[in-house]
Amino acid sequence: MDLFEKFKNMGPLGKYNREAFGYFMFPKLEGELGPRMSFMGKDMLVWSINNYLGLGNHPEVRKADAEAAEKWGLAYPMGARMMSGHTKYHEELERELADYEKKEAAYLLNYGYQGMVSIIESLVSRRDVIVYDSEAHACIIDGCRLHFGKRFVYPHNDMVNLDKELERATKITDQTGGGILVITEGVYGMSGDLGNLRDIVALKEKYNFRLLVDDAHGFGTMGKTGAGTSEHLGVMDEVDVYFGTFAKSMAGIGGFVASKNEVIEFLRYNLRSQIFAKSLPMPMVIGALKRLELIRTHPELKNNLWKIVNALQEGLRNNGFNIGKTESPVTPVILEGGIPEATQITYDLRENYGIFCSIVTYPVVPKGVILLRLIPTSNHSIDDVNYTIKAFSEVKHKLDAGEYSKEMIDAQKIM
């Protein structure tokens, strides 16, 4: 068979490409980054941007980004860190991040996704065993796929099952002489609930393992100072390897890993995604320094975020919406229906209410479930919250009354 023959089957999402491209998938939001943007020429109230603290358009951030781009350009430094892409500013940012996370050292990553894949691949050998949460992000799953040893998955936040998997893993490592790596997330990006870090850490009294936490959505939003979910839950010292991304609260590109000196030194020389890739460009590094400074010195950014989060989540609950077990800014609204209903809801929200949010259906969530994911930011207003709750209430009434057609919206009507 020709290699390209299989591309006729586009997969569970791609099979809707003809009807969905440009509207339901790969939509183009335009205009200044913020709660109000433009979509297909219409003004939208946007709940889909991971700009939690509003730093994407913060004047000091824009100024720092522009000055760094003017001074250094987007190319400098050229080459990978190990060869020719290393600067004192990269080191400064690493020191600041390590101090913020109360770790001995940190190392910059030019992309979060590839960084996490490479971290996992570097930390484990054939003799080691990985145990990870069933709802782990795709970057964690892809990292685990590179592992040549055993890997076990436990149902989401199920500590009884994790205990059993750790017992299985221990029997294997007793024979191989290897170690155990447990991987969880701090904040789960779809459901908004937290990884059960306290109970995972408590299992260290029974088993010998190291803990890696992907805190992409928790960094900057959770904890007294915004240092993340481990700070929020009081287990910073017990997290062995902490991963954060710049793509959420920092409104940028890149990420970092923080741990003990010997761990970071090892990763520095073994992270293939960094050794064989261009260094993070200087404007991104200088911009990240400014972003981190603002997060650390302006607690009102996080306070404003949580003011909106609390108003939105309390308002949704009080109006009978199921928002699951979220304990973070991620706000899922869970409805019943399939892909036809999801397309109608999306169309109605955008065309008649001017609301743009992410809508998730099978296979990302189980069949019969529609998940509307809202991402509040510190730049949203209480008026935005009230308007959205009113609109959602009307949409839910239509859904419950069966007013949405069971047929997929005709592509010509949308485009």
C-alpha positions as CSV (number, residue, x, y, z in Angstrom):
1,M,0.0,0.0,0.0
2,D,1.2,3.5,-0.7
3,L,2.2,5.3,2.5
4,F,-0.1,8.2,1.7
5,E,-3.2,6.0,1.2
6,K,-4.0,6.1,4.9
7,F,-4.4,9.8,4.8
8,K,-7.8,9.4,3.3
9,N,-8.9,8.6,6.8
10,M,-8.4,11.9,8.6
11,G,-9.1,10.5,12.1
12,P,-11.9,11.4,14.6
13,L,-11.3,15.1,14.4
14,G,-9.9,15.5,10.9
15,K,-12.9,13.8,9.3
16,Y,-14.9,17.0,9.9
17,N,-12.3,19.1,8.2
18,R,-14.4,20.2,5.3
19,E,-17.3,21.5,7.5
20,A,-15.2,22.6,10.5
21,F,-12.0,24.3,9.2
22,G,-11.9,28.0,9.9
23,Y,-14.9,28.0,12.2
24,F,-15.1,25.1,14.7
25,M,-11.4,24.2,14.2
26,F,-8.5,26.5,13.4
27,P,-10.6,29.7,13.9
28,K,-8.8,33.0,13.4
29,L,-9.2,35.5,16.3
30,E,-8.0,38.9,15.3
31,G,-7.2,42.3,17.0
32,E,-5.5,43.2,20.2
33,L,-5.1,40.3,22.6
34,G,-7.7,40.5,25.4
35,P,-11.3,39.8,26.4
36,R,-12.6,41.5,23.3
37,M,-11.4,40.3,19.9
38,S,-12.7,39.9,16.4
39,F,-13.8,36.7,14.7
40,M,-15.0,36.7,11.1
41,G,-15.7,40.4,11.3
42,K,-17.7,40.2,14.5
43,D,-16.8,41.5,18.0
44,M,-16.5,38.7,20.5
45,L,-16.3,38.3,24.2
46,V,-13.4,35.8,24.4
47,W,-13.0,33.1,27.0
48,S,-10.4,31.0,25.1
49,I,-7.1,32.8,25.6
50,N,-4.7,31.4,28.2
51,N,-3.6,34.9,29.2
52,Y,-4.5,34.4,32.8
53,L,-2.8,37.4,34.3
54,G,-3.4,39.8,31.4
55,L,0.4,40.1,30.7
56,G,0.0,39.6,26.9
57,N,-0.8,43.2,26.4
58,H,0.5,44.7,29.7
59,P,2.3,48.0,28.8
60,E,5.5,47.1,30.6
61,V,5.6,43.7,28.9
62,R,5.0,45.2,25.5
63,K,7.7,47.8,26.2
64,A,10.2,45.1,27.3
65,D,9.4,42.9,24.3
66,A,9.8,45.8,21.8
67,E,13.0,47.1,23.3
68,A,14.6,43.6,23.4
69,A,13.5,42.9,19.8
70,E,15.0,46.3,18.7
71,K,18.3,45.7,20.6
72,W,18.8,42.0,19.9
73,G,16.6,41.1,17.0
74,L,14.7,37.8,16.9
75,A,17.7,35.6,15.8
76,Y,20.1,36.2,18.6
77,P,21.5,34.0,20.1
78,M,22.0,31.6,17.1
79,G,22.5,28.0,17.8
80,A,21.7,25.6,20.6
81,R,22.7,26.5,24.2
82,M,25.5,23.9,24.4
83,M,27.2,25.2,21.2
84,S,26.7,29.0,20.7
85,G,23.3,30.0,22.1
86,H,24.1,30.5,25.8
87,T,24.0,34.0,27.4
88,K,24.1,35.6,30.8
89,Y,20.4,36.5,30.5
90,H,19.4,32.9,30.1
91,E,21.3,32.2,33.3
92,E,19.7,35.1,35.0
93,L,16.2,33.9,34.1
94,E,17.0,30.4,35.3
95,R,18.3,31.8,38.7
96,E,15.1,33.8,39.1
97,L,12.8,30.9,38.3
98,A,14.7,28.6,40.7
99,D,14.4,31.1,43.5
100,Y,10.7,31.6,42.8
101,E,10.0,27.9,42.9
102,K,12.3,27.4,45.9
103,K,14.5,24.9,44.0
104,E,18.3,24.8,43.8
105,A,18.4,25.3,40.0
106,A,16.3,25.6,36.9
107,Y,16.9,25.1,33.2
108,L,15.1,27.0,30.3
109,L,13.2,25.1,27.6
110,N,12.5,26.7,24.2
111,Y,9.1,25.0,24.0
112,G,7.0,23.5,26.9
113,Y,5.6,20.5,25.0
114,Q,8.9,19.3,23.5
115,G,10.6,20.1,26.8
116,M,8.3,17.8,28.8
117,V,8.7,15.0,26.3
118,S,12.5,15.3,26.6
119,I,12.5,15.6,30.4
120,I,10.7,12.3,30.8
121,E,12.9,10.6,28.2
122,S,16.0,11.9,30.0
123,L,15.0,11.0,33.6
124,V,14.3,7.3,33.0
125,S,16.3,4.4,31.6
126,R,15.2,0.9,30.6
127,R,15.5,-0.3,34.2
128,D,13.1,2.3,35.5
129,V,9.3,2.4,35.8
130,I,6.9,5.3,35.1
131,V,3.6,5.6,36.8
132,Y,1.3,8.4,35.5
133,D,-2.2,9.7,35.8
134,S,-4.7,8.6,33.2
135,E,-5.7,12.2,32.3
136,A,-2.1,13.3,31.7
137,H,-1.5,15.9,29.0
138,A,-0.4,14.7,25.5
139,C,3.1,15.8,26.1
140,I,3.4,13.5,29.1
141,I,1.9,10.6,27.2
142,D,4.3,11.2,24.3
143,G,7.2,11.4,26.7
144,C,6.2,8.1,28.3
145,R,6.0,6.5,24.8
146,L,9.7,7.1,24.4
147,H,10.4,5.1,27.5
148,F,11.9,1.6,26.8
149,G,11.0,0.3,30.3
150,K,7.7,-0.5,32.0
151,R,5.0,2.2,32.4
152,F,1.7,2.0,34.4
153,V,-1.2,4.3,34.4
154,Y,-3.6,4.9,37.3
155,P,-7.2,6.2,37.0
156,H,-7.3,10.0,37.5
157,N,-6.4,10.9,41.1
158,D,-7.2,7.4,42.3
159,M,-4.8,7.0,45.2
160,V,-5.9,3.4,45.9
161,N,-5.0,2.4,42.4
162,L,-1.8,4.4,42.5
163,D,-0.8,2.5,45.6
164,K,-1.3,-0.8,43.7
165,E,0.7,0.5,40.7
166,L,3.5,1.6,42.9
167,E,3.6,-1.9,44.5
168,R,3.8,-3.4,41.0
169,A,6.5,-1.0,40.0
170,T,8.5,-1.7,43.2
171,K,8.5,-5.4,42.5
172,I,9.9,-4.7,39.0
173,T,12.6,-2.2,40.2
174,D,13.7,-4.6,43.0
175,Q,14.7,-6.9,40.2
176,T,16.0,-4.4,37.7
177,G,17.8,-2.1,40.1
178,G,16.0,0.8,38.6
179,G,13.9,3.6,40.1
180,I,10.3,4.8,39.9
181,L,9.0,8.1,38.4
182,V,5.5,9.3,39.2
183,I,4.1,11.9,36.9
184,T,1.0,14.1,37.6
185,E,-0.2,17.5,36.7
186,G,-0.7,20.4,39.1
187,V,-3.9,21.7,37.4
188,Y,-5.6,19.6,34.7
189,G,-6.3,21.8,31.7
190,M,-9.7,20.4,30.7
191,S,-11.4,19.7,34.1
192,G,-9.6,22.3,36.2
193,D,-9.2,20.0,39.1
194,L,-5.9,19.6,40.9
195,G,-3.5,16.7,41.0
196,N,-3.7,15.0,44.4
197,L,-0.2,16.1,45.3
198,R,-0.6,15.8,49.1
199,D,-1.7,12.1,49.0
200,I,0.9,11.3,46.3
201,V,3.6,12.8,48.5
202,A,2.3,10.8,51.5
203,L,2.9,7.6,49.6
204,K,6.7,8.4,49.7
205,E,6.6,7.1,53.2
206,K,5.7,3.6,51.8
207,Y,7.4,3.6,48.4
208,N,10.7,4.9,47.0
209,F,9.9,7.1,44.0
210,R,10.5,10.6,42.6
211,L,7.7,13.0,41.6
212,L,7.5,15.1,38.4
213,V,4.7,17.7,38.3
214,D,3.6,19.4,35.1
215,D,2.1,22.7,36.4
216,A,1.5,24.4,33.1
217,H,-1.9,25.9,34.3
218,G,-0.9,26.3,37.9
219,F,2.3,28.4,37.5
220,G,1.4,32.0,38.1
221,T,-2.2,31.3,39.1
222,M,-2.0,29.0,42.1
223,G,-0.5,29.5,45.6
224,K,0.0,32.5,47.8
225,T,2.7,34.0,45.6
226,G,1.6,32.3,42.4
227,A,4.5,29.8,42.5
228,G,2.1,27.0,41.6
229,T,-0.1,24.1,42.8
230,S,2.7,22.7,44.9
231,E,2.8,26.0,46.8
232,H,-1.0,26.1,47.0
233,L,-1.0,22.6,48.6
234,G,2.0,23.1,50.8
235,V,4.3,20.4,49.2
236,M,6.9,22.5,47.3
237,D,9.8,20.7,49.0
238,E,8.3,17.2,48.2
239,V,8.0,17.8,44.5
240,D,11.3,16.5,43.0
241,V,11.0,17.9,39.5
242,Y,8.8,20.9,38.7
243,F,7.8,21.9,35.2
244,G,6.3,25.2,34.2
245,T,5.4,26.8,30.9
246,F,5.5,30.4,29.7
247,A,2.5,29.8,27.4
248,K,-0.1,30.4,30.0
249,S,0.3,33.0,32.9
250,M,3.5,34.4,31.3
251,A,1.8,34.9,27.9
252,G,4.9,33.9,26.0
253,I,6.9,31.0,24.5
254,G,9.1,28.6,26.3
255,G,9.2,26.9,29.7
256,F,11.5,25.6,32.4
257,V,12.2,22.7,34.7
258,A,13.4,23.2,38.3
259,S,14.9,20.7,40.7
260,K,18.1,19.9,42.7
261,N,21.4,21.0,41.2
262,E,22.5,17.5,40.2
263,V,19.2,16.9,38.4
264,I,19.4,20.1,36.4
265,E,23.1,19.5,35.6
266,F,22.2,16.1,34.2
267,L,19.3,17.5,32.2
268,R,21.4,20.3,30.8
269,Y,23.6,17.7,29.1
270,N,20.9,15.2,28.2
271,L,17.7,17.0,27.1
272,R,17.7,16.2,23.4
273,S,15.0,18.7,22.6
274,Q,17.3,21.4,23.9
275,I,20.8,20.1,22.9
276,F,19.7,19.8,19.3
277,A,17.5,22.8,19.0
278,K,18.0,26.6,18.8
279,S,18.2,28.5,22.0
280,L,15.3,30.6,23.2
281,P,15.6,33.9,21.4
282,M,16.7,36.9,23.4
283,P,13.4,38.9,23.2
284,M,11.7,35.9,24.7
285,V,14.2,35.7,27.5
286,I,14.2,39.4,28.3
287,G,10.4,39.4,28.1
288,A,10.1,36.4,30.4
289,L,12.3,38.2,33.0
290,K,9.9,41.2,32.9
291,R,6.9,38.9,33.1
292,L,8.3,37.1,36.1
293,E,9.1,40.4,37.8
294,L,5.5,41.5,37.4
295,I,4.1,38.3,38.7
296,R,6.3,38.5,41.8
297,T,5.8,42.2,42.5
298,H,2.2,42.7,41.5
299,P,0.0,40.3,43.5
300,E,-3.1,42.3,42.3
301,L,-2.7,40.6,38.9
302,K,-3.5,37.2,40.5
303,N,-6.0,38.7,42.9
304,N,-7.9,40.3,40.0
305,L,-7.9,36.9,38.2
306,W,-9.4,35.1,41.2
307,K,-12.0,37.8,41.6
308,I,-13.3,37.0,38.1
309,V,-12.8,33.2,38.6
310,N,-14.8,33.2,41.8
311,A,-17.6,35.3,40.3
312,L,-17.8,33.2,37.2
313,Q,-17.7,29.8,38.9
314,E,-20.1,30.8,41.8
315,G,-22.5,32.3,39.2
316,L,-22.5,29.2,37.1
317,R,-23.1,26.9,40.0
318,N,-25.9,29.1,41.4
319,N,-27.6,28.9,38.0
320,G,-27.6,25.1,37.9
321,F,-24.5,24.5,35.8
322,N,-22.3,21.5,36.2
323,I,-18.7,22.8,36.3
324,G,-17.2,19.6,37.7
325,K,-14.5,19.6,40.4
326,T,-12.5,22.6,39.3
327,E,-10.4,24.2,41.9
328,S,-8.5,26.4,39.5
329,P,-9.2,29.2,37.0
330,V,-10.0,26.6,34.3
331,T,-13.8,26.5,34.2
332,P,-15.5,23.6,32.4
333,V,-19.2,23.8,31.7
334,I,-20.5,20.3,31.2
335,L,-23.6,19.7,29.0
336,E,-25.3,16.7,27.4
337,G,-25.2,16.2,23.7
338,G,-23.2,15.1,20.7
339,I,-21.3,16.8,17.9
340,P,-24.5,18.1,16.1
341,E,-25.6,19.9,19.3
342,A,-22.1,21.1,20.0
343,T,-21.9,22.8,16.5
344,Q,-25.3,24.4,17.0
345,I,-24.3,25.7,20.5
346,T,-21.1,27.1,19.1
347,Y,-22.8,28.8,16.2
348,D,-25.5,30.3,18.5
349,L,-23.0,31.6,21.0
350,R,-20.8,33.2,18.4
351,E,-23.4,34.5,16.0
352,N,-26.2,35.5,18.3
353,Y,-24.5,36.2,21.7
354,G,-21.0,37.3,20.6
355,I,-19.3,34.8,22.9
356,F,-16.2,32.8,21.8
357,C,-15.2,29.9,24.0
358,S,-13.6,26.5,23.4
359,I,-16.1,23.7,22.8
360,V,-14.8,20.1,23.3
361,T,-16.6,16.9,22.2
362,Y,-15.8,13.3,21.6
363,P,-13.1,11.9,21.4
364,V,-11.5,14.4,23.8
365,V,-14.4,13.9,26.2
366,P,-16.7,10.8,26.4
367,K,-19.6,10.4,24.0
368,G,-22.7,12.3,24.9
369,V,-20.7,15.0,26.7
370,I,-20.2,18.6,25.5
371,L,-17.6,20.6,27.4
372,L,-17.5,24.4,27.1
373,R,-14.2,25.4,28.6
374,L,-13.9,29.0,29.9
375,I,-10.5,30.6,30.7
376,P,-11.0,33.7,32.9
377,T,-8.3,36.3,32.9
378,S,-7.6,39.3,35.2
379,N,-8.7,41.6,32.2
380,H,-12.2,40.3,32.2
381,S,-14.9,42.3,34.1
382,I,-17.8,41.4,36.3
383,D,-20.1,42.6,33.5
384,D,-18.4,40.0,31.2
385,V,-19.2,37.4,33.8
386,N,-22.8,38.4,34.2
387,Y,-23.5,38.6,30.5
388,T,-21.9,35.2,29.9
389,I,-23.9,33.5,32.6
390,K,-27.2,34.9,31.2
391,A,-26.3,33.8,27.7
392,F,-25.3,30.3,28.9
393,S,-28.6,30.0,30.8
394,E,-30.5,30.8,27.6
395,V,-28.5,28.3,25.6
396,K,-28.9,25.6,28.2
397,H,-32.7,26.2,28.1
398,K,-32.7,25.8,24.3
399,L,-30.6,22.6,24.6
400,D,-32.9,21.1,27.3
401,A,-36.0,22.0,25.2
402,G,-34.5,20.2,22.1
403,E,-34.5,23.4,20.1
404,Y,-31.0,22.7,18.6
405,S,-31.2,20.7,15.4
406,K,-29.7,17.2,15.3
407,E,-28.1,18.0,11.9
408,M,-24.6,19.4,11.4
409,I,-24.7,23.0,10.4
410,D,-24.3,23.4,6.7
411,A,-20.8,24.6,5.9
412,Q,-22.1,27.2,3.4
413,K,-24.3,28.8,6.1
414,I,-21.3,29.3,8.2
415,M,-18.6,30.3,5.7
